[in-house]
Amino acid sequence: MPFLGKHEIDEENLEIAAADTAIAIHGIFEKHKKVHFWDDEDAQKQTVNEIDDYFYDELKTERGIELSLDPMDDIIERVMQVAKHRGYK
């Protein structure tokens, strides 16, 4: 994940953090999975909020990877776009 590469973290831990983040985001989508997800703004907001919480709680607090709000928002927006375009339902 390019946004993690800007931090002083060794390659192995960088790969682990990126993989864990991808798995966590997938799990968040699965948790909020429902018919007509993309028509339900509340379901989308819950998903976005939970991803944001993961970034803050896990990456920032637990792993010490500092992310400012703009990169976090950008990542979340991109994740939502990719999920929508790849047909996540």
C-alpha positions in Angstrom: 0.0 0.0 0.0 1.7 3.2 -1.1 0.3 5.3 1.8 2.1 3.0 4.2 5.4 3.2 2.3 5.9 6.9 3.4 6.5 5.8 6.9 9.6 4.4 8.5 8.6 0.8 8.7 10.6 -2.2 7.6 9.5 -4.0 4.4 8.2 -7.1 6.3 6.1 -5.1 8.7 4.9 -3.0 5.8 3.7 -6.0 3.9 2.0 -7.4 7.0 0.2 -4.1 7.7 -0.9 -3.9 4.1 -2.2 -7.5 4.1 -3.9 -7.1 7.4 -5.5 -3.9 6.2 -6.9 -5.5 3.1 -8.2 -8.4 5.0 -9.8 -6.1 7.6 -11.5 -4.0 4.9 -12.8 -7.1 3.2 -14.2 -8.2 6.5 -15.9 -4.9 7.1 -17.6 -5.1 3.7 -18.7 -8.7 4.4 -20.1 -7.5 7.8 -22.3 -4.9 6.1 -23.2 -6.9 3.0 -26.8 -6.7 2.0 -29.0 -6.6 -1.0 -29.0 -3.1 -2.6 -26.0 -2.0 -0.5 -25.2 0.8 -3.0 -28.7 2.1 -2.7 -28.5 2.3 1.1 -26.6 5.4 2.2 -26.7 4.3 5.9 -25.0 0.9 5.1 -22.4 2.8 3.1 -21.8 5.3 5.9 -21.5 2.5 8.5 -18.9 0.8 6.2 -16.9 4.0 5.8 -17.0 4.7 9.5 -15.8 1.2 10.4 -12.9 1.4 7.9 -12.0 4.8 9.3 -12.1 3.4 12.8 -9.8 0.5 11.7 -7.3 3.0 10.3 -7.3 5.0 13.5 -7.5 2.2 16.0 -5.3 -0.4 14.4 -2.9 1.4 12.2 -2.4 4.6 14.2 -2.9 3.4 17.7 -1.7 -0.2 17.7 1.0 -0.1 15.0 2.1 3.6 15.3 1.5 4.3 11.6 0.5 8.0 11.4 -2.1 8.8 8.8 -3.6 12.3 8.4 -7.2 12.7 7.6 -6.8 13.5 3.9 -4.9 10.3 3.0 -7.4 8.3 5.1 -10.3 9.9 3.4 -8.7 9.4 0.0 -8.0 5.7 0.7 -11.6 5.1 1.9 -13.0 6.9 -1.2 -10.9 4.7 -3.5 -11.8 1.5 -1.6 -15.5 2.4 -2.0 -15.1 3.1 -5.7 -13.2 -0.1 -6.4 -15.8 -2.1 -4.5 -18.6 -0.5 -6.4 -17.0 -1.0 -9.8 -16.1 -4.6 -9.1 -19.7 -5.4 -8.4 -19.6 -5.8 -4.6 -23.1 -6.5 -3.4 
